[in-house]
Amino acid sequence: MNAETVKLARKRAAEMCRRAGIALTPAEEAAMEVADFGLGKIDRYGFEIVVYVHTARTCAKEIILFPRQTCPEHRHPFVEASNPGKEETFRCRWGEVYLYVSGPPPAANPKAVVPLGDENFFTVWHEVVLRPGDQFTLPPDSLHWFQAGDEGAILSEFSSTSTDENDVWTNPAIRRAPVID
Amino acid sequence: MNAETVKLARKRAAEMCRRAGIALTPAEEAAMEVADFGLGKIDRYGFEIVVYVHTARTCAKEIILFPRQTCPEHRHPFVEASNPGKEETFRCRWGEVYLYVSGPPPAANPKAVVPLGDENFFTVWHEVVLRPGDQFTLPPDSLHWFQAGDEGAILSEFSSTSTDENDVWTNPAIRRAPVID
């Protein structure tokens, strides 16, 4: 990503928060994380994140998704005795999110649309639709991915401590830490 | 408290959430915790809580405060090795909150108003004013209390696991678990 992409994404995500009635400080807007997972298609794969708190015990974030923006499939494995994998809850604050986890039944007509050619990187298909007020808790090490609906979405994430560097992504091309030219 | 008080408090708090753009499900509204700390003066001492998630590792809630409603002074002590006391972050979503913690300087003209006769139950006076987008993180075992401003307030609480039964309150008359006639 170049710096201009990051700047525009932050501005757009902050505007979505304002529309949703979610107050951010100027410092939070300026420090917002913009991730494209190293895939270079941020409108398709990516998210924008405001980290509210992140300690050795707990973590809370706001995740902003542009229309149809997708967080690719991944899981949070066991790290050590004090962190047996990240346990996370997604709560929809605004918009609509299609969350996919393992388990039957797979969605017959999934609401999410996977980019042509990337089908192999999406292996779990049990669909959970999250609208404002809906939430879902994932135990550690659960494969999952999600995509916003046509208006985009905002999710609160409440979790145990987050160690992104340990995440396992189904698409081997993914690089979680953003690289800005 | 009688059941009617609880019902009215839930209705009023849910209406505040709607005004603030915070979506709750009907089940969340129906299960909302209404606490008066056993003091029988819910307009003065109390809060309304929607627990989003509460596991052995993490906890997230929405705390709704009516105008000038006060959460009395307390702390979250060491419980055991796996829970060295609750660590919590309060993030203001709507309204204004006056949070008091220990440490200099004490507020010369505090914004909160303590009910006459209860002065001895408020011993920490370093003032933190939280407006929408502002937040404050408390380490375990820190004495603290807070009061909403004249319009009321909504706070998100992000924390490690919560064990209310271990909390230590400065006012010995307080009973944390609500009793409903």
Interface residues (C-beta under 8 A of the other chain):
Chain A: A20 G21 I22 A23 L24 T25 E28 Y52 V53 T55 R57 T58 C59 A60 E87 T89 R91 C92 R93 W94 P132 G133 D134 Q135 T137 S156 F158 S159 S160
Chain B: A20 G21 I22 A23 L24 T25 E28 Y52 V53 T55 R57 T58 C59 A60 E87 T89 R91 C92 R93 W94 R131 P132 G133 D134 Q135 T137 S156 F158 S159 S160
